[in-house]
């Protein structure tokens, strides 16, 4: 793994300087932050570095508008790093970490992250989730060499950021179910060591959701550890499959559309939370479906498929150009579709058995998310039913990663299943 040092404890920020020296020696440091995170831990972090004789430069983004992980922000940090041989130390969470991770990769240097909130699982992942020309994608880059998380700072972070991390963590339930589907269809075999790395901490966090809602330091630490474990799993596999399924792809659609609420971007974890509940709902409905007619179900031609893709991505011709080749590669018709439908029919009983063990009941998961402060409907993140349906349809089109949405689409049941949401659950 890329990450050699990970310290999660009370007062950890005061050890950051010594940990930096342990990882990188007495080189210069570039502190990457925004005005918010600089106010949270900037003084303690700079003091800790300077006490070890480390010269610190700064690259600080404004508090508003919130920094966005795109090619322009990456370029700003990359140019700052290019001025000398500094090692980046990012003080922040999701976007700041992804920006710094990618910029460091582009100048071929390691980096260190000092977390300010247990809000995402991307701290320790090998790639950076960024938007290039408006298209949300995961770019290759190394994970941080050193991760420092002060539980006092984590617990004092705004509750929506803690809830965002909880939502991102709960996504591992449905991501795991999607991996089961892909495993049973022979499309992406399961690795049990990686599975346990993610799923065991996930269940500990789920059991502690009431304590997390009350900012219990130990439980918030468990949340950060579980999010880190997901990142470590992605490092080992060089693939986000262990931590990301259809729920993340739904989130990607909203990120491409720059979904906002009250004038601010909706957090990654909140978008993922809604996507997770949607996929959990679909999995629960899957048990009640009659697949006996699967071989006779109608299917789209590529021309019909292309027309529907163009409708979903009409908001951005640039993104549409990037989506079409991906969607074409994964599109099945004729004998290939018949073969897949036969495979689904054979695998379905075992898929249902394994997923019944994997997934908590939809209602219980929804209640746990609500107690921690996650959104539980598309209206909570300022979107409409129409946009919600478009995001689900689009999520099936944008990645060559097999999920429940692919199973439903290929079986000819996706549109029928979307009608189930009309029952008012969301």
N, C-alpha and C positions, 0 to 999 in steps of 0.2 A: 504493500500500500504506500501511497505518497505520504500520508500523515504519520509522522514519527512521534509526535508529542501531542497529547490531549489532556488538558487539566480542567476539570469541572469541580469547583469548590468555592466556598465562601472566601472572599479576599483574593481570588486568583489574579485579579488585575494588577495587584501589587507585585506579583511574581513575573509579570509579562517581560520585563527587561532581562531578567536572568534566563528565562525560557528562550527569548530571542537570541541571546548570546550562545546558549546551548545548541540552538538549531543552526545559526548562521555565523557565529563568531562576532567580532567587533566591526562589522560593516555599518554603513549608513542605513537609516530607515526612512521610508516615505510613509507618513501617516495619511491614510485615505479615510475620509469621514464626510459627514454633512454637518450642518450647524446643530442639528438635534443631537446626534451621537457625540459630537465634540463636547457638548455641554454635559452629557451624561457621564462620560468617562475619560474625556480627553486629558484633563489635568493629571489624573492619577496615572494614565498610561504614559504620557510624555515624561513625567517625573520618574517613573519606573525605568524607562529606557535610558534617560540621561544619567541616572544614578549608576548605570553600568557603562557609562562613557560612550553611549551611542548618540551620534549626531542625528537630529530629527528634522526633516523637512515636512511640509504639509501640502496636501491637495484636498481642499475642503469644498464640497458642493453646498449650494444653498439649501435652506430648510424647505422652502417653497419656490417653485413647484417641486414636488418630490422627485428625487433623482430617478431616472428611468434607465434600465439596462439595455442600451442600444449601442450602435457603432460609434456614435458621437461621444458618449460618456466614456466608452472604452478608449477611444483615441486620446481623450484628455489625460487619462491616467497613464496611458502608454507613453505619451510625449513627456510627461513629468518624470517617469522612470528612466527615460532615455537620456536625461540630463547627466546622470552619473551612474554609479553602480549600486544604488540604493535597493534594499529589499522592502517590498511593500508590507505594511502592517495596516490592515483594514479594521476600522472600529465601526461595526454596524451589523446588519443582518442581510436579508435577501439580495436586493438589487446592488448594494454597495459591494457585497461579497462577490457576486457574479461579475461585476465590472472589473474588480481588482484581480480576480482569478484569471479572467481572459487576458487582461492587459499584461499581467506578469508572464503568462504563457507566450504572448507575442514577442516579448523581449527575452524569453528563455531564462526566466528566474523563478525561484520558489517564492512563497509568500506566507504570511501569518495572518490569522483572523482572530480578533478579539470580539466575541459575540456580545450583543447588547439586548437580545431578546430571543426566547425559544420559539421563533416564529416560522421557521422553515427547516426542511431537511437538506437544503443545498449547501450548508456550511462545509460538510465533509465529502461532498460528491466530487467526482472527477471532472465533470463537465460544467459549463456555465449556461444557464437558461437565459438567453438574450433575444432581442428582437433586431433582426437585420432586414432593412428595407421593409419593415412592418411585419415580417413573418417570424413568428415565435419558433425558436429552435434551440436545440442543445448543441453548443459548439464544444469541440474537444479542448480540454486543458487539464492541467494537473490539479489535484486537490491541495489544500493547504498543508504545508509541512508541519505547522504548529497550530493548534486550536486552544484558545483560552476562553473559559466561560466562568465568570464570577456569579455565583448563585444569588448574591445580594442584588446585583444589577438585573439579573434575569427576573427575579421576583418583583422588582420595582418597575419593570417595563409596563407600559399601558396594557390593561386587560385584553383589549382587542388583539394585541400582538401575541399574547399567550394563547388566546383562543384560536388565532390563526395557525399557530404551531400545532395545537391540538387537532384542528381540522386536517392539516397536512399529515399528521401522524395517523389519524383514523382512515385516511385514504389507503393505507397499507392493507386494510381488510379487503376492499374491492380490487385493489391492484393484485393482491394475492389470489383472489378468485379468478381474475383474468389470466393469471399465470397457470392456474389449474386447468382452465379451458384450453390454453395453448399447449400445455403438457399432454393432456388427454388426446388432443388431435395430432400429436406428434410434430408440432410446429415450433415449440421452444421447450425442450426438456427441463424439468425441475432440477435444481441443485439444492439438496437438503441442507448443506452447511450454510448456504446463503439464505435459504428460507428461514432457518432458525435464528439467524443473526437479526433478521427484521421482525419476525412474527412473535418471538418470545417477549422482547421489550414492548411491542405494541400492546400485548394483552396486559402487561403490568400497568401501562399508562391508562388503558381503558378502565381497569379496575380502580384506578386512583383518580378518576375524573372529578369526583366531589372535592377532593383535597386540592386538586389543581385549580378548581374554581375559587378556592379560598386562599390561593397563593401559598400553599404550604411549601416551604423551601425544598424539602426532600422530594416531594412529588413533582415540583417544577424541574428539579434536577433530573428526575426520571424521564420527564418529557424531553429535555435536551439530550439526554443519553440515547433515548429511542430514536430521535431525529438524527443524531450523529451515527447511530448504528445503521440506519438506512443509507446514509452517505457512504459509510465504510463498505457496505454490501455492493453499492454501485461501483466503488473503486475496484473491488476485487473482480467484479464481472465485466468492468468497462461497458456497462449497459445499465440503463435505468429501469429495466424490467422489474427488479425486486420491489421497487418503491412507487412505480408509476403505471397506471392503467388507463382505462377509458375516462375515469374521473379527472385525470390531469389533462387529457386531450380536450375535454369539455372546457376546462379552465383556459387552455391555450387559445381557444376560439375567442373567449371574452378578453383575453389579453391582447389579441390582435385587434380587437375592436376598441381597445382602451376604455373598458367599462369603468364608469365612475359612479360614486354616490356622494352627494353633498359636496361636489366639486373636487373630490379626491379619488385617486385610483383605488378600486376595490383590491384588497390584499390578495396575494396568491393563495394563501391558506383559506381565505373565505370563499374564493371561487372554487377551490378544490373541495371544500366542505359541502357545498351545494351539489357539485358533481358526484361526490361520494354517496350522498343520500339518494341521488337519482339512480345511480348504478345499483345501490343496495335495494332500492325499490324494484328495479327491473329483475334482479336476481330472485327476489322473493316471488315475483309474478311468474318467473320461469318455471317454477315447480308446478304451477297450475295449468300450464299450456299443453295442448294436444299437438304433438309433432307428427302424428300419423300421416298427415297430408303433405309432408315436407317435399316429397318428390314431385308433387303436382303443383306446388305453389308457383305463381307467376314470378318472373324475374325481369330485370331491366336489360335492354341492349346497351352497348357502350354509348350510342348516340343519346339515349334517354338519360343514361348516367351522367354524361358530360353536361347535358342541359341542366340537370339538378345541381351539379357541382357549381356551375356558373351562377345559379340562383343564390346558393348559399354564400358564395364569395363575391357577390356583386359589389360589395362595399370596397373592394380593393383589387383592381386588375393585376397589380404586381404580385399580390399573394396568390391570386388565381393561377398565374403562370407557374408558380412553384408547386401548387397543389396538384395540378392536372397530371404531371408525370408520375407522382406518387400514387395517386388514385388509379391510374391506368395499370401500373404494375400489379396492384393487389386485386384488380377487378377480375372476377371469374365468370365465364359463360360456357355454354355448351357442355361438352363432356367433363371439363374441369369442374364446373359447378355441380354436376351430377355426382361426381366422385366425392366432392366436399360434403354434399348433403348426405350421402350415404355414411360418411365418416362421422358426421354430427349425430345422426340417428343411432349409430352404434355406440358412440362415446357418451351420449347424453345421460344414461342412468348413472354412470360413475361420476360424471361431472356434477350432477345434482347431489349425489351422496357426499362427495368431498366438499362442495361449496356449503352444504348445510352445516358441516362442522366448522368451516372457515369463517362464516359470517354470523355476527350476532343478529338477533331479530331486528328488522328495520325500525320498529317503533322504539325499541330500547336504545339503539344507536342514535336515533334522532333526539331522544330525550337527553342522553348524555351530552350530545353536542349543544343542545339548547342550554343546559345547566352551566356549561363552561363559557357560553357566550358566542357560539358559532351561529351564523345564519342557517336557517333550516328550510328556506324556500327561495325561489328565484326572485320573488318580490323583495326579499331582504337585502339583495345586492343590486337593486334598482334595475332589474330587467323584466321583460314581459314574457308571457307564455309563448308568444310567437318567436321571440329571440331565444328562449330556452330550448324550444324544439329545434331551431336552426343550429344552435350550438351542439346539440346531441347528434344531429345528422352530420354536421361538419366534422365532429370529432372522429367519426368513422372513416372520414376521407383523407385525413392529413398525415397519418403515420402508417408505416408498414409494420404495425404491432398488433397482433391478434387479441381482441377483447370481446366481451359480451356483445358489443355493438356489431362486430363483424359476424359473429355467430347468428345474431338475429337478422342482420341484413341478408346474409347469404342464404339463410333458411326461408327468407321471404316474409318475416314476421315483424320487422322493425317498425313500420308505420302502424301496424295494429297495436303494438306494445306502447307506442307513444300515446295512443288514445286512452290508455289506462291512467295517465296523469290527469285526465279530465275529471276524475273522481274527486278532485279537490285536495289531494294529498299535499300538493305543493302550492 
